[in-house]
C-alpha cells in the first residue's frame, strides 16, 4: 500500500482556484503592460534625445528659397520650351534634357541627411545593445523584459534609418555581429 494514500488530501474549491488564477493572471498582465510601456518610453527617450542633441536637417533650410523657373517651362501646345542656357541662367541644373532647379540644394541636403541617419543608426544600435544587455542582467522580469524589448525596438529603428546606405556585405556583417552578441548574452545570463 502506498504511504501517500494515508495522507488526507485537501479539497480546493472552484472559488479558491478561480481566485488564485485570476490574481496570477492580473499580475502577469500588469507585468506585460509594464514591459511594453518601458519599451516604448525607452525607445522614445533615446530617439528624442538624439534629435534634441543632433536635430534632423530640414529640407526647407536647403531648398526652401528656390522659386523655380522665371518663364513657363511649357508653351500653350504643351511642348517643353526651356533650353540649357535658360535653365542655367535661372539657377537650375541641366540634367538629361530637363531643367532641375533643386538639384544643387538637394545634393547638399542629401549629404547632411545621410550623415544624420548614420549618427541615429550608431546611437540607436549602441543604446539598443546596452538596453538588451541590462535587460538580461537585471532580475525583475517586467523591467528586464521592457529593456530587452525597447533595446530591440531601438536596434530595428536605428538600422532602418541607415539600412539603404549599407552594402549587402556590411548588412550581413552587422546582423551577424548583433546575432553573436545576443546569443552570447543569452547563453551567459539567461541560462534557461
N, C-alpha and C positions, 0 to 999 in steps of 0.2 A: 504494500500500500504506500502511496505517495505521502510524504510528510507535509507537502503543501496543501493537501486536501483537508487537513485538520484546522488550518488557519481560516478563520471566518473572513469572508470577502465582504468589503463594504460596497453596498449598492450606491451608485451615483445616479441621482435623479436627472431627468431630462432638463429640469430647470437649472441645476448646478452646471451641467455640461454646456448648456446654451450660454450661461453667464461667463464661463471660462473662455469659450471660443470667441464670443463677441468682444470681450475685453482684449484678447490677444489679437484679434483682427483689427480692432481700433488702434492698438499700439503700432501694429505693423503698417497700417495705413498712414498714421501720423509720421512714422519714420520715413516712409516712401515720399510723402509730401515734403517733408523737411529736406530730404536728399535732393529732390527736384528743385526746390526753392534755392538751396545753397548752390546748386549747379548753375542755375540761371543768373543769380546775383553775382557769383564769381565771374562768369563769362562777361556779363555786362560791365562789371567793375574794371576788368582788365582792358576790355575794348574801349571804354570811355576814358580811362586813364591814359591809354596810349594816344587816343585822339586829342586829349587835353594837352599832353606834352608835345606831341608831334602831329598837328592837325592835317587832315586831308587837303590836298590842293583843290582850289575851286576853279572850274573851267572859265568862269567869267573873269577871273583875275588875269587870265592869259588871252582869252579870245573875246571877251565881252564888249570891247570897244571897237570891234571891226564892223563896219557898216555894209560891206559888200559892194556890188557894182554901182557906179555912178549912173551909167546908162543901162537901159534894159538889155538883158542878155539875148533875148529872142525878139525877132521882128513880128509884125502882125500876121505873117504866114506860119509862125512857129519855128522859124529857122534860127539856128544859133549864129549870132552875128558878131560876137566879140572875137578879136584876134589876140595873138600872143602879146604884141606890143601894148595894146589897150589894157590887157589884163595886168601886165607888169606895172604900167603907169598908174593903175588904180590900186596898187598894193597887193595884187593877187600873185599866185604862183601858177605858171602854165604847166599843167600835168596831163599828159595823154590826150592832148587836144581839147582840154577843158580848163577853165579858169577856176582855181581853188583859192578863195580868199582866206581860208582858215588854215592852210597847210603849215605855214611857219609857226603860228601860235599853237597849233595842235601838236606839232613835234615837240615844242618846249613843254607843253602841258604833259604829254605822254612820258617824257623823260622824268619829270618831277613826280608824277603819279606812280611810275614804276618803282622809283626809289622809296616812296611812301609805303607801297604794298610790300616791299622787301622788309622794311622795318616792322610792319604789322605781322608779317609772317614769322620773323625771328622772335619777336616779343611773345606772340601767341603760342608758338611751338615750345619755347622755353618755359613760359608760365604754365602751359598745359602739362608738360612733363613733371614740373615741380609739384603741381596740384595732384597729379596721379600718384606720385611718389609719397607725398604727405598722406593721401587717402589710404594708401596701403599700410603706411606706418602707424597711423592713428588707430585707436581701439574702438571708438564709439561708432557703431555701424552707420547711423544716419549721417553723421558728419563725414566719415570716410567715404561713404558711397556718393555723397554730394560732391566732394572734392574730386573723386575719380571721374564722375560724370561731367562735372564742369571742366576738368582738365581735358577730357575727350572732346567736349564742345570746342574748347579753345584751339586744340590741335587741328580739328576739322576746319574751323573758321580761318585760322592763320594760313593753313595750307591752301585753302580755296582762294585766298587773296592773291597768291603768287604762283599757283599751280600752272597757269598757262605759260608762264615765262620759263619754267623749268624744262630741261631736256628729258627725254624718256629715261636715260641712264641716271640722271640726278633724281628723278622721281623714284625710280626703283631703289637707289641707294638710300634716299631719305626714308622711304617706307620700311626698308629692311632694318635700318638703324633704330627707328622708333619701335618696330616689332621686337627686335632683340632686347631693347631696354625694358619694354613692357613685360616680356617673357621673364627676363632676369628678375625684375621687381616682384612679379607674381610668384615666381619659384622661391625666391629668398624670403619673402614676407608673408605671403598668403598661406602657403603650405596646407592647402585644402585637402 
